[in-house]
Amino acid sequence: MPASFAHAQLTTDTLSTDSTVAGDYLDAPVYTETAFDDGLQFFTPVDTTLDFLQRYNPARRAWFPKAYLSNQGAPATSRWYRDQSRPGLRTGREQFDYFLYQPDSLPFYRTTAPFTDIYYLLGQYTEQLFHIKHTQNFGRDLNLAVDFQRMVSQGYYQQERHTFSNLALTGWWQTKNQRYKIYGAFLFHDIVNEESGGLRPDMLFTTFESPTSLAEPWLENALTDWKHLHGRITQTFDFGVHREVVTEEDSTYTVFVPKVRIRNSTGAYNKRYLFADASLDRSFYNDASLTADTLKAISDIDGWYNQFEIFSVPTFDSTGVNPFNWRAGARYEAAELSDTRGVVNQEHLILSARTQLMLPVVVPLALQAQGDYDLIQQDVLLAAQLNYGDSTLRLGLDARVSSLLPTLLQRTYSDFRSTWNNSYNDQRNLSFGVRAQSQQWRTELTLHRHQLNNYVFFTAFSDQPRAEPVAPRNIALWQVQLTKHLQLGNFHFRQSIGWQSVEQPTLGPNALNLPTWLVDLSWYYEKQLFQNALGLQAGFDTWWVSDYTADAYDPVVGVFYVQNSEVLRFYPVTDVFINFDIRSFRFFVKADNITQGLFANGYFEAPDYPMQNRSIKLGMNWYVFY
């Protein structure tokens, strides 16, 4: 790790180029870059482009936004199937992961000047988001950073106030010869959400005559409180050779070229979940014996892990490109789950291997393969990817096979109304795909086939929202996605269209419900104005999915579950935005869901959970170098 600094003072358009590289708004060129502590990621520049600046909500950031329950900070689930599961502890509660910091993707910084990133969002219905991070180097070999985020949103309807706080403290230090590096990280997440259980009037957007903000919720005093602590120390040490480098002036100097790196990462964490309802109304739970004192669901997970790896270090300098790279390692993890029933312990010992072969000179060919095996749980993951071609046309093949235990939540759980202890067989997934990509034509087409065996899913056994896991099913799934970026002068047309087809047994309930069609459009005009002093993007984003029986949500267990009785209807949702860039200062004005009332008064993201209403947002992002 670190890559050589190659940034120079440039005068360029920050609409398409990182403005921290430009240096045209400072007396001297500066840069701030990020990397991860996985040992193979080089530092990359901080992105300051205007592209997708208006998509501030993480649930809407990627292609095909998630189904999220009305306002920012609410639980969300993907409408586009993806399988990224791998051996190790999987708790099963993932509906908030989209806006939490993840330890394995936490950035570490390097900067030539103290750097502060300030972000603020103000919207209707008391929605606010404040985010500040500061980092600075203390010499070449030490960097410290602090990252704090706070969001609060009152919501559009009753009993749906959502708040979260994220804090990340990171730092790294290396010896003067750069052989030894140590990375430290501490994460804290706190989520406190009011839980409405959805709204009672099922005709909210049709015959309901009062203002929608007065619609009666199922729950009036329920809330969830999620807390997550995580600390990690990572150390790396490099073995390599010293080589002499000759400059243009015929002088020489010696550099150290790493060849093999050993890495050790040790961490500990605590994940706490609490659902509590202080109401005397027990109709939502359909159990007259419950009282306000007993309406609680608690789970607490304490764990620690230690990982050791040894791997080759890629070289991309005058000594040439190393065409073959490898990685091998082992990870031990132990966790203890406590809930209303007692304590459950789980251990993992995972052996892993990675290889990468690149032949850019002989033929434009790249092959990647990985394998993970859990000696204790006997989980396995094998995956491979083959790419052939260049920027004009690149073809790819993907294959993935896994056999994994169901999640911890699917196997064991207990609260005031539900208890289960299941011994399901491993879930076996087989997927393969083909891909055609052209950077020159800004087009990508993918086709994937997924075969899911022993698929465990949550569903309800009555008309009450009481989610429980059920016996496994076998499912087949086809997916096609076309993404295209077309530019005509200053006009940009970015679009992605997805198609899914699920094949599942005709007997019994469906185990996986997904929309057949998904459309995501971002069309805008961009230009530099006033002698490049002001960057402008103005346009609209449109989303649409076809009608389907969308998953319902159980606020007690904290999971989305399959329901097969209610088909939800959807119409295109359009946001209008205008983004500005003035040197290191960016801001946007955005109108969410301007099409509300044009096709229909609204729709439901999940049964009983209505969409967000039309609203105005103002956001700003300021990069400050000292």
C-alpha positions in Angstrom: 0.0 0.0 0.0 0.8 3.3 -0.4 0.7 4.1 -4.1 3.0 6.8 -5.4 1.5 10.3 -5.4 1.1 11.4 -9.0 -1.3 14.3 -8.7 -0.4 17.6 -10.4 -2.0 21.0 -10.5 -4.6 20.8 -13.2 -7.4 23.0 -14.5 -10.3 20.7 -15.3 -14.0 20.3 -15.1 -15.0 19.0 -11.7 -18.2 17.7 -13.1 -16.3 14.7 -14.4 -13.0 15.0 -12.5 -12.2 14.9 -8.8 -11.9 18.6 -7.8 -9.5 17.9 -5.0 -7.0 16.9 -7.7 -7.4 20.2 -9.6 -5.9 22.5 -7.1 -7.2 25.5 -9.0 -9.0 26.8 -5.9 -5.9 26.6 -3.6 -2.4 28.1 -3.6 -0.8 24.6 -4.0 -2.0 21.2 -5.2 -3.5 19.1 -2.4 -5.3 15.8 -2.3 -7.1 13.6 0.1 -7.3 9.9 -0.6 -8.8 6.8 0.9 -7.9 3.1 1.2 -8.9 0.1 3.3 -7.0 -2.0 5.7 -7.3 -5.2 3.6 -3.7 -4.8 2.4 -4.3 -4.7 -1.4 -6.2 -1.5 -1.9 -4.2 1.4 -3.1 -5.2 4.9 -2.0 -7.8 6.5 -4.3 -8.9 10.1 -4.5 -11.9 11.4 -2.6 -14.8 11.8 -5.0 -16.1 15.4 -5.5 -18.0 15.0 -8.7 -21.6 16.1 -9.0 -22.8 12.7 -10.3 -25.7 11.5 -8.1 -25.0 14.2 -5.5 -28.8 14.5 -5.2 -29.2 10.9 -4.2 -28.5 11.6 -0.6 -30.7 8.8 0.7 -28.6 5.6 0.8 -31.7 3.5 0.0 -31.9 5.3 -3.3 -28.2 5.7 -4.1 -27.5 2.6 -6.2 -29.3 1.5 -9.3 -32.8 0.1 -8.4 -33.5 1.7 -5.1 -34.6 -0.3 -2.1 -38.1 -0.6 -0.8 -37.9 1.6 2.3 -40.7 2.3 4.8 -41.6 5.9 4.0 -38.8 8.2 5.2 -35.0 8.1 5.6 -33.7 5.9 8.4 -36.5 3.4 8.0 -36.0 -0.3 7.4 -35.3 -1.2 3.8 -35.1 -4.3 1.6 -33.8 -4.9 -1.9 -36.1 -5.5 -4.8 -33.2 -6.7 -6.9 -32.0 -10.1 -5.8 -28.3 -10.3 -4.8 -26.5 -13.0 -2.9 -23.3 -11.8 -1.1 -23.5 -14.3 1.7 -20.3 -16.0 2.8 -19.1 -18.3 5.6 -19.1 -16.7 9.1 -21.5 -15.2 11.5 -24.7 -13.9 9.8 -27.2 -12.5 12.3 -30.1 -12.1 9.8 -31.0 -8.5 10.7 -29.8 -6.4 7.7 -32.5 -3.8 7.1 -30.4 -1.0 8.5 -27.0 -2.0 7.0 -27.5 0.4 4.0 -26.7 3.5 6.1 -24.3 2.1 8.7 -20.5 2.1 8.5 -19.2 -1.4 7.8 -15.9 -2.5 9.4 -14.7 -4.3 6.2 -15.3 -1.2 4.0 -14.3 1.5 6.4 -11.9 4.0 4.7 -8.6 5.1 6.0 -7.3 8.5 4.8 -4.1 10.1 3.6 -3.9 13.8 2.9 -1.3 16.5 2.2 -3.3 19.1 4.2 -5.8 18.9 7.1 -9.1 18.1 5.4 -12.7 18.5 6.6 -15.8 17.3 4.8 -19.0 19.0 6.0 -22.4 17.8 4.8 -25.9 19.2 5.8 -29.3 18.3 4.5 -32.6 20.1 5.4 -36.0 18.8 4.3 -39.6 19.1 5.0 -41.2 17.2 7.9 -38.2 18.2 10.1 -35.8 16.0 8.2 -32.1 16.8 8.9 -28.8 15.1 8.2 -25.5 16.4 9.5 -22.3 14.7 8.6 -18.7 15.9 9.4 -15.4 14.1 9.0 -12.0 15.5 9.6 -8.6 13.9 8.8 -5.0 15.0 8.7 -1.6 13.5 8.4 1.1 14.1 11.0 4.1 13.7 8.8 4.1 11.0 6.1 3.6 8.1 8.4 0.6 8.9 10.6 -3.0 9.8 9.9 -6.0 10.2 12.3 -9.6 10.8 11.3 -13.0 11.3 13.0 -16.3 10.8 11.2 -19.6 11.7 12.8 -23.1 11.5 11.3 -26.5 12.4 12.8 -29.9 12.1 11.1 -33.4 12.8 12.3 -36.6 12.6 10.4 -40.1 13.1 11.8 -41.7 11.4 8.9 -44.8 12.0 6.8 -47.2 10.1 9.0 -47.8 9.4 12.7 -45.4 7.4 14.8 -42.5 7.1 12.4 -39.8 9.4 13.8 -36.4 7.9 12.8 -33.0 8.9 14.2 -29.5 7.4 13.9 -26.0 8.4 14.9 -22.8 7.0 13.4 -19.3 7.6 14.8 -16.0 6.3 13.3 -12.6 6.9 14.7 -9.8 5.7 12.5 -6.0 6.0 12.2 -2.9 4.4 10.8 0.8 4.5 11.3 3.7 3.1 9.4 7.4 2.8 10.1 9.8 5.0 8.2 10.8 2.1 5.9 7.1 1.5 5.3 7.4 -2.2 6.0 5.2 -2.3 9.1 1.7 -0.6 9.3 -0.9 -0.6 12.0 -4.6 0.4 11.5 -7.0 1.2 14.3 -10.8 1.6 14.0 -13.6 2.2 16.5 -17.3 2.3 15.4 -20.4 3.2 17.3 -24.0 3.1 15.9 -27.2 4.1 17.6 -30.6 3.8 16.0 -33.8 4.8 17.8 -36.9 4.5 15.6 -40.6 4.8 16.4 -42.4 1.7 15.1 -45.9 2.4 13.8 -46.6 -1.1 12.6 -48.0 0.5 9.4 -51.2 2.4 9.1 -54.7 1.1 9.7 -56.6 2.6 6.8 -56.0 0.3 3.8 -57.7 2.9 1.5 -55.3 5.7 2.5 -54.8 7.0 -1.0 -58.3 6.4 -2.3 -61.3 7.0 -0.1 -59.6 8.3 3.1 -60.8 11.9 3.5 -58.7 13.3 6.2 -55.1 14.5 5.7 -52.8 11.5 5.3 -50.6 12.8 8.2 -53.6 12.0 10.5 -53.9 8.4 9.4 -54.1 6.1 12.5 -51.1 3.8 13.0 -51.3 0.3 14.4 -48.8 1.0 17.1 -48.8 4.3 19.1 -46.0 3.8 21.7 -43.6 1.2 20.2 -39.9 1.8 19.4 -36.8 0.0 18.5 -33.3 0.8 19.9 -30.3 -0.6 18.0 -26.8 -0.1 19.3 -23.6 -1.4 17.8 -20.0 -1.2 19.0 -17.0 -2.5 17.1 -13.3 -2.1 17.6 -10.5 -3.5 15.4 -6.7 -3.4 15.2 -5.0 -4.5 12.0 -1.3 -5.0 11.5 0.7 -5.7 8.3 4.4 -6.4 7.6 6.0 -6.5 4.2 8.8 -8.7 2.9 10.5 -7.5 -0.3 13.6 -6.3 -2.1 15.5 -3.0 -2.4 16.0 -1.7 -6.0 17.9 1.2 -7.4 16.0 3.7 -9.5 17.8 6.0 -12.0 16.4 9.5 -12.5 16.5 11.6 -15.7 19.5 13.3 -14.2 21.3 10.0 -14.0 21.3 10.0 -10.2 20.2 6.9 -8.3 18.2 6.2 -5.2 17.0 3.0 -3.5 13.4 2.1 -3.1 11.8 -0.8 -1.2 9.5 -3.0 -3.4 7.1 -5.2 -1.2 6.6 -8.7 -2.5 4.8 -10.6 0.3 2.7 -9.2 3.1 1.4 -10.8 6.3 -1.7 -9.3 7.9 -3.3 -9.8 11.3 -6.7 -8.3 12.3 -8.3 -8.6 15.7 -11.6 -7.2 16.7 -14.5 -7.3 19.1 -18.1 -6.2 18.8 -21.4 -5.9 20.6 -24.8 -5.7 18.8 -27.8 -4.9 20.9 -31.5 -4.9 19.7 -34.5 -3.8 21.8 -38.1 -3.6 20.8 -40.5 -2.1 23.4 -44.1 -1.1 23.4 -45.6 0.8 26.4 -49.1 0.7 25.0 -52.1 -1.1 26.6 -53.6 -1.8 23.2 -52.6 -5.4 22.4 -54.7 -5.9 19.3 -51.7 -5.7 17.0 -50.3 -8.8 18.8 -53.6 -10.7 18.9 -52.9 -11.9 22.5 -55.0 -10.7 25.4 -52.5 -12.0 28.0 -49.8 -9.6 27.1 -49.2 -6.5 29.2 -47.2 -3.3 28.6 -44.5 -4.6 30.8 -44.0 -7.8 28.8 -44.1 -6.2 25.3 -40.4 -6.4 24.8 -38.0 -8.2 22.4 -34.3 -8.2 23.4 -31.3 -9.8 21.8 -27.6 -9.1 22.5 -24.7 -10.5 20.5 -21.1 -10.3 21.8 -18.3 -11.6 19.7 -14.6 -11.4 18.8 -12.4 -12.6 15.9 -8.8 -12.9 14.9 -7.7 -13.2 11.3 -4.3 -14.1 9.9 -3.4 -13.7 6.2 -0.3 -14.0 3.9 -0.4 -12.8 0.3 1.5 -11.4 -2.5 1.6 -7.6 -3.1 0.7 -6.4 -6.6 3.3 -4.2 -8.3 2.4 -1.5 -10.9 5.7 0.4 -11.3 8.8 0.5 -13.5 9.6 -3.0 -12.4 6.6 -4.3 -14.3 3.2 -5.7 -13.5 3.0 -8.9 -11.5 0.5 -11.0 -13.5 -0.2 -13.6 -10.7 -1.3 -12.7 -7.2 -2.5 -14.9 -4.4 -3.8 -14.8 -0.8 -4.3 -17.4 1.9 -5.5 -17.1 5.5 -7.6 -18.3 8.4 -10.2 -16.5 10.6 -11.6 -17.6 14.0 -14.7 -16.0 15.3 -16.7 -16.7 18.4 -20.1 -15.1 19.3 -22.6 -15.3 22.1 -26.3 -14.6 21.5 -28.5 -13.7 24.5 -32.3 -13.2 24.3 -35.3 -13.8 26.5 -34.7 -17.6 26.4 -31.1 -17.8 27.3 -27.6 -18.0 25.7 -26.6 -19.5 22.4 -22.9 -19.8 21.4 -21.5 -20.1 17.9 -17.9 -20.6 16.6 -16.4 -20.3 13.1 -12.9 -21.3 11.8 -12.7 -20.3 8.2 -9.9 -21.1 5.8 -9.7 -18.9 2.7 -7.7 -18.7 -0.5 -7.7 -16.1 -3.4 -5.9 -16.1 -6.7 -5.7 -13.5 -9.5 -4.2 -14.0 -12.9 -3.8 -11.0 -15.3 -2.3 -11.2 -18.8 -2.7 -7.7 -20.1 0.2 -7.9 -22.6 -0.3 -11.3 -24.3 -4.1 -11.3 -24.2 -6.5 -9.0 -22.4 -7.4 -11.7 -19.9 -8.0 -11.7 -16.2 -9.1 -14.6 -13.9 -10.1 -14.4 -10.3 -11.0 -17.3 -8.0 -11.7 -17.6 -4.3 -12.6 -20.3 -1.8 -13.8 -20.2 1.8 -14.4 -23.2 4.1 -15.6 -23.2 7.7 -14.0 -26.2 9.5 -16.5 -26.0 12.4 -19.8 -25.2 10.7 -18.7 -26.9 7.4 -19.9 -23.9 5.3 -18.3 -23.5 1.9 -18.1 -20.8 -0.8 -16.4 -21.1 -4.2 -16.5 -18.3 -6.7 -14.7 -17.4 -10.0 -14.7 -14.6 -12.5 -13.2 -14.5 -16.0 -12.8 -11.3 -18.0 -11.6 -11.0 -21.6 -11.3 -7.8 -23.7 -10.5 -4.1 -23.3 -12.3 -0.8 -22.9 -13.9 -1.3 -26.4 -15.6 -4.6 -25.5 -15.1 -6.7 -22.4 -16.7 -10.1 -21.9 -17.1 -11.8 -18.6 -18.2 -15.0 -16.9 -19.2 -15.4 -13.3 -19.8 -18.5 -11.2 -20.6 -18.9 -7.5 -21.6 -21.9 -5.4 -22.2 -21.9 -1.7 -23.5 -24.1 1.1 -24.2 -22.1 4.2 -26.0 -22.4 7.5 -29.2 -20.3 7.7 -28.8 -17.0 9.6 -28.7 -17.0 13.4 -32.1 -15.4 13.4 -33.6 -18.1 11.2 -32.3 -20.8 13.4 -32.9 -19.6 17.0 -35.0 -16.8 18.4 -37.2 -15.9 21.4 -39.3 -12.9 22.4 -42.6 -12.2 24.2 -44.7 -13.8 21.5 -42.5 -16.1 19.4 -39.9 -18.8 20.0 -38.2 -21.2 17.6 -35.2 -23.4 17.5 -34.8 -24.8 14.0 -32.3 -27.4 12.6 -32.5 -26.6 8.9 -30.1 -28.1 6.4 -27.5 -25.8 4.8 -28.8 -23.4 2.1 -27.2 -24.3 -1.2 -27.0 -21.6 -3.9 -25.6 -21.9 -7.4 -25.3 -18.9 -9.7 -23.6 -18.2 -13.0 -23.7 -15.3 -15.3 -22.4 -13.7 -18.4 -21.5 -10.0 -18.9 -20.7 -7.7 -21.8 -19.3 -4.3 -21.1 -18.0 -1.4 -23.2 -16.4 1.6 -21.5 -16.2 3.3 -24.8 -19.9 3.0 -25.4 -20.8 3.3 -21.7 -23.0 0.1 -21.9 -23.2 -3.0 -19.8 -25.5 -6.0 -20.2 -25.6 -8.9 -17.7 -27.5 -12.2 -17.5 -27.6 -14.3 -14.3 -29.2 -17.6 -13.3 -29.6 -18.4 -9.6 -30.6 -21.8 -8.2 -31.5 -21.6 -4.5 -31.9 -24.9 -2.7 -33.2 -25.3 0.9 -34.1 -21.6 0.8 -35.2 -20.5 4.2 -37.6 -17.5 4.4 -39.9 -15.7 6.8 -43.6 -15.7 6.5 -46.8 -15.2 8.6 -49.2 -18.0 9.5 -52.2 -15.8 10.1 -53.6 -12.4 9.3 -51.4 -10.9 12.0 -47.9 -9.6 11.3 -46.2 -12.5 13.1 -43.1 -13.5 11.0 -41.5 -16.9 11.5 -39.1 -18.9 9.4 -40.5 -21.8 7.6 -39.3 -25.0 5.9 -36.8 -24.6 3.0 -37.9 -24.3 -0.6 -36.1 -24.7 -4.0 -36.2 -21.7 -6.2 -34.8 -20.8 -9.6 -34.3 -17.1 -10.7 -33.3 -15.4 -13.9 -32.1 -11.8 -14.1 -31.2 -9.5 -17.0 -29.9 -6.0 -16.5 -29.0 -3.4 -19.2 -27.3 -0.2 -18.1 -26.5 2.6 -20.6 -25.1 6.1 -20.4 -25.8 8.2 -23.5 -24.4 11.7 -23.9 -25.6 14.2 -26.5 -23.6 17.4 -26.0 -24.3 18.6 -22.5 -27.3 16.2 -22.1 -26.8 13.0 -20.2 -29.1 10.0 -20.3 -28.3 7.4 -17.7 -30.6 4.4 -17.4 -30.8 0.9 -16.1 -33.5 -1.6 -16.8 -33.8 -4.9 -15.0 -35.9 -8.0 -15.5 -36.4 -10.9 -13.1 -38.3 -14.2 -13.4 -38.8 -16.4 -10.3 -39.5 -20.1 -10.7 -40.8 -21.8 -7.6 -43.0 -24.8 -6.7 -46.7 -24.4 -7.5 -47.7 -26.2 -4.3 -47.4 -24.2 -1.1 -46.8 -20.4 -0.7 -44.3 -18.5 -2.7 -41.0 -18.2 -0.9 -39.5 -15.3 -2.9 -41.5 -12.4 -4.4 -39.8 -9.8 -6.6 -41.0 -7.3 -9.2 -40.6 -8.5 -12.8 -39.5 -5.1 -14.1 -37.4 -2.4 -12.6 -36.6 0.9 -14.3 -34.1 3.6 -13.0 -33.5 6.7 -15.1 -31.4 9.8 -14.4 -31.6 12.4 -17.2 -29.9 15.7 -16.8 -28.1 18.7 -18.4 -24.7 19.7 -17.2 -22.4 22.6 -18.0 -19.7 24.8 -16.7 -20.8 28.5 -16.4 -19.1 31.8 -15.7 -15.7 30.8 -17.1 -15.8 27.5 -15.3 -16.5 29.2 -11.9 -19.8 27.4 -11.5 -20.7 23.8 -12.3 -24.3 22.9 -13.0 -26.4 19.7 -13.3 -30.1 19.9 -13.7 -32.5 17.1 -14.4 -34.7 14.4 -12.9 -34.5 10.9 -11.6 -37.4 8.4 -12.2 -38.0 5.0 -10.6 -40.6 2.4 -11.4 -41.2 -1.3 -10.5 -44.0 -3.5 -11.8 -46.8 -4.6 -9.5 -46.0 -7.5 -7.2 -46.8 -9.0 -3.8 -44.2 -7.0 -1.9 -42.7 -8.3 1.4 -44.4 -7.2 4.7 -42.5 -6.0 7.8 -42.6 -7.3 11.3 -41.4 -4.6 13.7 -41.1 -7.0 16.6 -38.6 -9.5 15.1 -37.2 -6.8 12.9 -37.4 -8.6 9.5 -39.2 -8.4 6.2 -41.3 -11.5 5.5 -43.1 -13.0 2.5 -46.8 -12.4 2.1 -48.8 -13.7 -0.8 -52.3 -12.2 -0.3 -51.9 -8.5 -1.3 -50.6 -7.3 -4.6 -49.2 -3.8 -4.3 -49.6 -1.3 -7.2 -46.8 1.1 -8.2 -46.5 4.1 -10.5 -43.4 6.0 -11.7 -41.8 8.2 -9.0 -39.9 11.3 -10.3 -37.5 13.6 -8.4 -36.4 16.9 -9.9 -33.0 18.2 -8.9 -30.4 20.9 -9.6 -26.8 20.5 -8.5 -24.2 23.2 -8.2 -20.4 23.1 -7.8 -18.5 26.3 -6.8 -14.9 25.3 -6.4 -14.8 23.0 -3.3 -18.4 23.8 -2.4 -21.3 21.7 -3.7 -25.0 22.0 -3.0 -28.3 20.9 -4.5 -32.1 21.6 -4.4 -34.4 18.7 -5.0 -38.1 18.1 -5.1 -39.0 14.5 -4.2 -41.9 12.6 -5.8 -43.3 15.5 -7.9 -45.5 13.0 -9.8 -47.6 12.2 -6.7 -51.2 12.7 -7.7 -50.4 12.6 -11.5 -50.9 8.8 -11.8 -52.3 8.1 -8.3 -52.4 9.7 -4.9 -49.7 7.3 -3.6 -48.8 3.7 -3.1 -47.5 1.4 -0.4 -43.9 0.3 -0.2 -45.0 -2.7 1.9 -48.4 -3.7 3.2 -49.7 -0.9 5.5 -46.5 1.1 5.0 -47.2 4.0 2.6 -44.6 5.8 0.4 -43.1 9.1 1.2 -45.0 12.2 0.3 -43.9 15.0 -2.0 -41.3 17.2 -0.3 -38.4 19.7 -0.9 -34.8 19.0 0.1 -31.8 21.3 0.3 -28.3 19.8 0.7 -24.8 21.1 0.8 -21.3 19.6 0.9 -18.2 21.6 1.6 -14.6 20.3 1.4 -12.2 22.4 3.5 -8.4 22.3 3.2 -6.4 24.3 5.8 
